[in-house]
Amino acid sequence: MMHTICKYTDDTELVISDLIKRNNGEEVIKVIYEIASEGGLESA
């Protein structure tokens, strides 16, 4: 699940995932910047 952390004045959002446990036991969190576009969402 993704959670919005903040929303900037240009409507860009900073979102993070829940804690993800990889097969090797490593735990990670995805951090993504998103902005709405005509075709859906653009992210980096």
Buried (B, 14 or more C-beta within 10 A) or exposed (E): EEEEEEEEEEEBBBBBEEEEEEEEEEEEEEEEEBEEEEEEEEEE
